[in-house]
Amino acid sequence: MKSLIALLTGAAVIVAAPVLAQNANSALETALASETRDEDRARDAFRHPVETLNFFQVKPEHTVVEYAPGGGWYTRLLVPYIAPSGRYLAMNGDSDARIYRDRASEARTKGWTERFPEAAAEWTGMPVEKITAFESDEVPEDVAGQVDRVVIFRSMHGLLNGNRADAELRAVRGLLKDDGMVGVVQHRAKADAPWEISHGTRGYLKQAQVIALFELHGFELVGASEVNANPKDPANWERGVWTLPPILRDGDENRAQYEAIGESDRMTLLFRKAN
């Protein structure tokens, strides 16, 4: 009888894994096809969201933190994917650690935690109660050490430029479970690029530089993917990565050239919280 139970239990485990994977893919495809993403869909060909989130091993039942969601391109996919079965949270940096050009910009930044859940709910049609926002110096007690995945999209150069990378990566590490991981997508400089191109003010960083930064802050590299690579991008624009779509900083000047290149060449990295 014990052998039979063991056999049946083993068979159940073998069957369950593909079923869970199938359910995750189904949930992601449903979120991807949502009409709330109609204006975002044009970027899918450059940002490969399904392949990227699968590489990051993000599952719908996970607790996921999106770092610095900005205009919400990934938010509009992550919230409908994660919030029904898991927990979606958004985290920005410590607003008190920034320098502001005027009081209006300071007020906008410091009001983000109140505004963002309502904005994300409006974007996605999900209940506002399903969306939490906080700053890195105010992590809720029930979040610290309970996060499965943190995802950071195209933000590492900003952290370095603002001298905030050390503090923010310490905060990110504190969010994660013991087996938690961080997925990073970042504009990529050429490996031999000079300092003035690759130190972040143009939006580009060297892949080895980002890996070393994470290792310094208690992470180990799980893997790197070329899913968001773009060999057409020389990554040396005088006016930075914003020369390319979707920003097109130079307007209609050389627009056809930039659109033919597409969005930037990007590294896609997955890190594990090191013991």
The 8 nearest C-alpha neighbors of each residue, nearest first, counted from 0:
[[1, 3, 2, 4, 5, 6, 7, 8],
 [2, 0, 4, 3, 5, 6, 7, 8],
 [1, 3, 5, 0, 4, 6, 7, 8],
 [2, 4, 6, 0, 1, 5, 7, 8],
 [5, 3, 1, 7, 6, 2, 8, 0],
 [4, 6, 2, 8, 3, 7, 9, 1],
 [7, 5, 3, 9, 4, 8, 2, 10],
 [6, 8, 10, 4, 9, 5, 3, 11],
 [9, 7, 11, 5, 10, 6, 4, 12],
 [10, 8, 12, 6, 11, 7, 5, 13],
 [9, 11, 13, 7, 12, 8, 6, 14],
 [10, 12, 8, 14, 9, 13, 15, 7],
 [13, 11, 15, 9, 10, 14, 8, 16],
 [14, 12, 10, 11, 15, 16, 9, 17],
 [13, 15, 11, 12, 16, 17, 10, 18],
 [14, 16, 12, 18, 13, 17, 11, 19],
 [15, 17, 19, 18, 14, 13, 20, 12],
 [18, 16, 20, 19, 15, 21, 14, 13],
 [17, 19, 21, 15, 16, 20, 22, 14],
 [20, 18, 22, 16, 21, 17, 15, 23],
 [21, 19, 17, 23, 18, 22, 24, 16],
 [20, 22, 18, 24, 19, 23, 17, 25],
 [23, 21, 25, 19, 20, 24, 18, 26],
 [22, 24, 20, 26, 25, 21, 58, 59],
 [25, 23, 27, 21, 26, 22, 28, 20],
 [24, 26, 22, 28, 23, 27, 21, 29],
 [27, 25, 29, 23, 24, 28, 80, 22],
 [28, 26, 24, 30, 29, 25, 80, 31],
 [27, 29, 31, 25, 30, 26, 24, 32],
 [30, 28, 26, 32, 27, 31, 25, 33],
 [31, 29, 27, 33, 28, 80, 32, 79],
 [30, 32, 28, 29, 33, 27, 76, 36],
 [33, 31, 29, 30, 28, 34, 36, 37],
 [34, 32, 30, 35, 31, 36, 29, 37],
 [33, 35, 36, 37, 32, 31, 38, 30],
 [34, 36, 33, 37, 123, 122, 75, 38],
 [37, 35, 39, 34, 38, 33, 40, 75],
 [36, 38, 34, 39, 40, 35, 33, 41],
 [37, 39, 36, 40, 41, 35, 34, 42],
 [40, 38, 36, 37, 41, 42, 72, 43],
 [39, 41, 43, 42, 37, 38, 36, 44],
 [42, 40, 39, 43, 44, 38, 37, 45],
 [41, 43, 40, 45, 44, 39, 46, 47],
 [44, 42, 46, 40, 47, 45, 41, 48],
 [43, 45, 42, 47, 46, 41, 40, 48],
 [46, 44, 43, 42, 47, 262, 227, 261],
 [45, 47, 43, 48, 44, 42, 227, 51],
 [48, 46, 43, 50, 49, 44, 45, 51],
 [47, 49, 51, 50, 46, 52, 43, 73],
 [50, 48, 52, 51, 47, 53, 27, 28],
 [49, 51, 53, 48, 47, 52, 54, 226],
 [52, 50, 48, 54, 53, 49, 47, 55],
 [53, 51, 55, 54, 49, 57, 50, 48],
 [52, 54, 56, 50, 55, 51, 49, 57],
 [55, 53, 51, 56, 52, 50, 224, 269],
 [54, 56, 52, 53, 57, 182, 269, 51],
 [57, 55, 53, 54, 52, 58, 148, 51],
 [58, 56, 55, 52, 53, 148, 59, 61],
 [57, 59, 61, 60, 23, 56, 81, 53],
 [58, 60, 81, 61, 85, 80, 84, 23],
 [59, 61, 85, 84, 58, 81, 62, 86],
 [62, 60, 85, 58, 59, 147, 63, 86],
 [61, 63, 86, 146, 147, 85, 87, 148],
 [64, 62, 148, 87, 149, 61, 147, 146],
 [65, 63, 149, 88, 89, 87, 66, 148],
 [66, 64, 89, 150, 149, 68, 90, 88],
 [65, 67, 90, 151, 68, 89, 91, 150],
 [68, 66, 91, 69, 90, 65, 89, 154],
 [69, 67, 71, 66, 65, 70, 74, 89],
 [70, 68, 71, 67, 72, 66, 74, 91],
 [71, 69, 72, 68, 74, 73, 67, 75],
 [70, 72, 74, 68, 69, 73, 75, 119],
 [71, 73, 74, 75, 70, 39, 76, 68],
 [74, 72, 76, 75, 71, 77, 68, 48],
 [75, 73, 71, 77, 76, 72, 78, 68],
 [74, 76, 73, 72, 123, 77, 78, 71],
 [75, 77, 73, 74, 78, 30, 79, 31],
 [76, 78, 74, 80, 79, 81, 75, 73],
 [77, 79, 82, 81, 80, 74, 76, 75],
 [80, 78, 30, 77, 81, 82, 76, 123],
 [81, 79, 77, 78, 30, 27, 59, 26],
 [82, 80, 59, 85, 78, 77, 79, 83],
 [81, 83, 86, 85, 78, 87, 84, 79],
 [84, 82, 81, 85, 79, 80, 86, 59],
 [85, 83, 60, 82, 59, 81, 86, 61],
 [86, 84, 60, 61, 81, 82, 62, 59],
 [85, 87, 62, 82, 81, 63, 61, 88],
 [88, 86, 63, 82, 130, 81, 62, 78],
 [87, 89, 64, 131, 132, 130, 63, 65],
 [90, 88, 132, 65, 64, 66, 131, 133],
 [91, 89, 66, 133, 134, 132, 67, 65],
 [92, 90, 134, 67, 66, 135, 133, 93],
 [91, 93, 135, 134, 94, 167, 90, 67],
 [92, 94, 95, 134, 135, 96, 136, 91],
 [93, 95, 96, 97, 109, 92, 108, 134],
 [94, 96, 93, 97, 98, 109, 92, 105],
 [97, 95, 94, 93, 98, 92, 163, 161],
 [98, 96, 95, 94, 99, 93, 161, 105],
 [97, 99, 100, 96, 95, 105, 94, 101],
 [100, 98, 101, 105, 104, 97, 102, 103],
 [99, 101, 104, 98, 102, 105, 103, 97],
 [100, 102, 99, 103, 104, 105, 106, 98],
 [103, 101, 105, 104, 106, 99, 100, 107],
 [102, 104, 106, 105, 101, 107, 100, 108],
 [105, 103, 107, 106, 102, 101, 108, 99],
 [106, 104, 102, 108, 103, 107, 99, 109],
 [105, 107, 103, 109, 104, 108, 110, 102],
 [108, 106, 104, 110, 105, 109, 103, 111],
 [109, 107, 105, 111, 110, 106, 104, 94],
 [108, 110, 106, 111, 107, 94, 105, 112],
 [109, 111, 107, 108, 113, 112, 106, 114],
 [110, 112, 114, 113, 108, 109, 115, 107],
 [113, 111, 132, 133, 114, 115, 110, 109],
 [112, 114, 111, 110, 115, 116, 132, 117],
 [115, 113, 111, 117, 112, 116, 118, 110],
 [114, 116, 118, 117, 111, 112, 113, 119],
 [117, 115, 119, 130, 118, 127, 114, 120],
 [116, 118, 120, 115, 119, 114, 127, 121],
 [117, 119, 115, 121, 120, 116, 122, 114],
 [120, 118, 122, 116, 121, 117, 115, 123],
 [121, 119, 125, 127, 117, 123, 124, 118],
 [120, 122, 118, 119, 124, 123, 117, 125],
 [123, 121, 119, 120, 124, 118, 35, 75],
 [122, 124, 120, 125, 121, 75, 35, 119],
 [123, 125, 120, 121, 122, 126, 35, 119],
 [124, 126, 120, 123, 127, 79, 129, 121],
 [127, 125, 128, 129, 120, 124, 130, 121],
 [126, 128, 120, 129, 130, 116, 117, 125],
 [127, 129, 126, 130, 131, 116, 125, 120],
 [130, 128, 127, 126, 82, 131, 125, 87],
 [131, 129, 116, 127, 128, 87, 88, 132],
 [130, 132, 88, 116, 89, 129, 133, 87],
 [133, 131, 89, 112, 90, 88, 116, 115],
 [134, 132, 90, 112, 137, 138, 91, 89],
 [135, 133, 91, 137, 90, 92, 93, 136],
 [134, 136, 92, 137, 93, 138, 170, 91],
 [135, 137, 134, 93, 138, 92, 170, 133],
 [138, 136, 134, 135, 139, 133, 93, 140],
 [137, 139, 135, 136, 140, 133, 143, 134],
 [140, 138, 142, 141, 137, 143, 133, 134],
 [141, 139, 142, 143, 138, 144, 137, 145],
 [140, 142, 139, 143, 145, 144, 138, 146],
 [143, 141, 145, 139, 140, 144, 174, 146],
 [144, 142, 174, 145, 140, 141, 173, 138],
 [143, 145, 174, 175, 176, 173, 146, 142],
 [146, 144, 176, 142, 143, 175, 174, 147],
 [147, 145, 175, 62, 176, 174, 148, 144],
 [148, 146, 179, 62, 61, 63, 176, 175],
 [149, 147, 63, 180, 181, 179, 146, 64],
 [148, 150, 64, 181, 63, 65, 182, 180],
 [149, 151, 182, 65, 181, 183, 66, 64],
 [152, 150, 183, 66, 182, 154, 65, 184],
 [151, 153, 184, 154, 183, 185, 150, 66],
 [154, 152, 185, 184, 155, 186, 151, 156],
 [155, 153, 157, 156, 152, 151, 158, 185],
 [154, 156, 158, 157, 153, 159, 185, 164],
 [157, 155, 199, 159, 158, 202, 154, 160],
 [158, 156, 160, 155, 154, 159, 161, 199],
 [159, 157, 164, 163, 155, 161, 156, 160],
 [158, 160, 162, 156, 164, 161, 157, 163],
 [159, 161, 157, 158, 162, 156, 199, 200],
 [160, 162, 158, 163, 159, 157, 164, 97],
 [163, 161, 159, 160, 164, 158, 165, 157],
 [162, 164, 158, 161, 166, 165, 159, 167],
 [165, 163, 158, 167, 159, 166, 162, 168],
 [166, 164, 168, 167, 163, 169, 216, 162],
 [165, 167, 169, 163, 168, 164, 170, 135],
 [166, 168, 170, 164, 169, 165, 163, 171],
 [169, 167, 171, 170, 165, 166, 164, 172],
 [170, 168, 172, 166, 167, 171, 165, 173],
 [169, 171, 167, 173, 168, 172, 135, 166],
 [172, 170, 168, 174, 173, 169, 167, 175],
 [171, 173, 169, 174, 170, 175, 168, 272],
 [172, 174, 170, 171, 175, 144, 143, 169],
 [175, 173, 143, 144, 171, 172, 146, 145],
 [176, 174, 146, 144, 179, 173, 172, 145],
 [175, 177, 179, 144, 145, 178, 146, 147],
 [176, 178, 179, 175, 272, 144, 274, 273],
 [179, 177, 176, 272, 180, 271, 147, 175],
 [180, 178, 147, 176, 175, 177, 148, 272],
 [179, 181, 271, 148, 270, 272, 147, 149],
 [182, 180, 149, 270, 148, 150, 269, 271],
 [181, 183, 269, 150, 55, 268, 151, 149],
 [184, 182, 151, 268, 267, 152, 150, 269],
 [183, 185, 267, 152, 153, 266, 265, 151],
 [184, 186, 153, 265, 266, 187, 183, 152],
 [185, 187, 265, 203, 264, 263, 153, 202],
 [188, 186, 265, 203, 204, 205, 264, 266],
 [187, 189, 205, 203, 204, 197, 234, 190],
 [190, 188, 192, 191, 205, 187, 234, 197],
 [189, 191, 192, 205, 188, 206, 207, 187],
 [192, 190, 189, 193, 188, 205, 197, 194],
 [191, 193, 189, 190, 197, 196, 188, 194],
 [194, 192, 195, 196, 197, 191, 198, 189],
 [193, 195, 197, 196, 198, 192, 199, 191],
 [196, 194, 193, 197, 198, 200, 192, 201],
 [197, 195, 194, 193, 198, 235, 192, 201],
 [196, 198, 204, 194, 203, 188, 199, 195],
 [199, 197, 194, 204, 196, 195, 200, 203],
 [200, 198, 156, 202, 203, 201, 197, 204],
 [199, 201, 202, 198, 160, 156, 203, 239],
 [200, 202, 239, 199, 203, 240, 196, 238],
 [203, 201, 199, 200, 240, 156, 239, 186],
 [202, 204, 186, 188, 187, 199, 197, 201],
 [205, 203, 197, 188, 187, 199, 198, 206],
 [204, 206, 188, 208, 207, 187, 190, 197],
 [205, 207, 209, 208, 210, 187, 204, 266],
 [206, 208, 210, 205, 209, 211, 190, 212],
 [209, 207, 205, 211, 206, 210, 212, 204],
 [208, 210, 212, 206, 211, 207, 213, 205],
 [209, 211, 207, 213, 212, 208, 214, 206],
 [210, 212, 214, 208, 209, 213, 207, 215],
 [213, 211, 209, 215, 210, 214, 208, 216],
 [212, 214, 216, 210, 215, 218, 211, 209],
 [213, 215, 218, 211, 216, 217, 212, 219],
 [214, 216, 212, 213, 217, 211, 218, 210],
 [217, 215, 213, 214, 218, 169, 168, 212],
 [216, 218, 214, 273, 215, 272, 213, 219],
 [219, 217, 272, 214, 273, 213, 271, 270],
 [218, 220, 271, 270, 214, 273, 221, 272],
 [219, 221, 270, 222, 269, 271, 218, 210],
 [222, 220, 270, 269, 271, 219, 223, 268],
 [221, 223, 269, 220, 268, 224, 270, 267],
 [224, 222, 268, 267, 269, 225, 221, 266],
 [223, 225, 267, 226, 268, 222, 266, 227],
 [224, 226, 228, 227, 267, 266, 223, 265],
 [225, 227, 224, 228, 51, 50, 47, 267],
 [228, 226, 265, 225, 46, 266, 229, 267],
 [227, 229, 264, 225, 265, 226, 230, 266],
 [228, 230, 264, 231, 232, 263, 227, 265],
 [231, 229, 232, 228, 264, 233, 260, 263],
 [232, 230, 229, 260, 233, 264, 261, 263],
 [231, 233, 234, 230, 264, 229, 263, 260],
 [234, 232, 235, 231, 230, 236, 189, 264],
 [235, 233, 232, 188, 236, 189, 240, 203],
 [236, 234, 233, 196, 237, 239, 188, 240],
 [237, 235, 239, 238, 234, 240, 242, 233],
 [236, 238, 239, 235, 201, 196, 242, 240],
 [239, 237, 236, 242, 201, 241, 240, 248],
 [240, 238, 201, 236, 241, 237, 242, 202],
 [239, 241, 242, 202, 243, 201, 236, 263],
 [240, 242, 243, 239, 246, 248, 247, 238],
 [243, 241, 248, 247, 240, 239, 238, 249],
 [242, 244, 247, 241, 257, 262, 240, 246],
 [245, 243, 246, 247, 262, 261, 258, 257],
 [244, 246, 247, 243, 262, 241, 261, 42],
 [245, 247, 244, 241, 248, 243, 242, 250],
 [248, 246, 242, 243, 244, 250, 249, 245],
 [247, 249, 242, 246, 250, 241, 243, 238],
 [250, 248, 247, 252, 242, 251, 253, 254],
 [249, 251, 247, 248, 252, 254, 253, 246],
 [252, 250, 254, 253, 249, 247, 255, 248],
 [251, 253, 254, 250, 249, 255, 247, 256],
 [254, 252, 256, 255, 251, 257, 249, 250],
 [253, 255, 251, 257, 252, 256, 258, 250],
 [254, 256, 258, 257, 253, 259, 251, 252],
 [257, 255, 259, 253, 254, 258, 260, 261],
 [258, 256, 260, 254, 259, 243, 255, 261],
 [257, 259, 261, 255, 260, 256, 254, 244],
 [260, 258, 256, 257, 261, 255, 254, 231],
 [261, 259, 257, 258, 231, 232, 256, 262],
 [262, 260, 258, 259, 244, 257, 243, 263],
 [261, 263, 244, 243, 45, 260, 264, 245],
 [264, 262, 232, 265, 186, 229, 240, 261],
 [263, 265, 229, 228, 187, 232, 186, 230],
 [266, 264, 186, 187, 228, 185, 227, 263],
 [265, 267, 185, 184, 187, 268, 186, 228],
 [268, 266, 184, 224, 183, 223, 265, 225],
 [267, 269, 223, 183, 182, 222, 266, 224],
 [268, 270, 182, 221, 222, 181, 220, 55],
 [271, 269, 220, 181, 221, 219, 180, 218],
 [272, 270, 180, 219, 218, 273, 221, 179],
 [271, 273, 218, 180, 179, 217, 219, 178],
 [274, 272, 218, 217, 219, 271, 177, 214],
 [273, 272, 217, 177, 218, 271, 219, 178]]
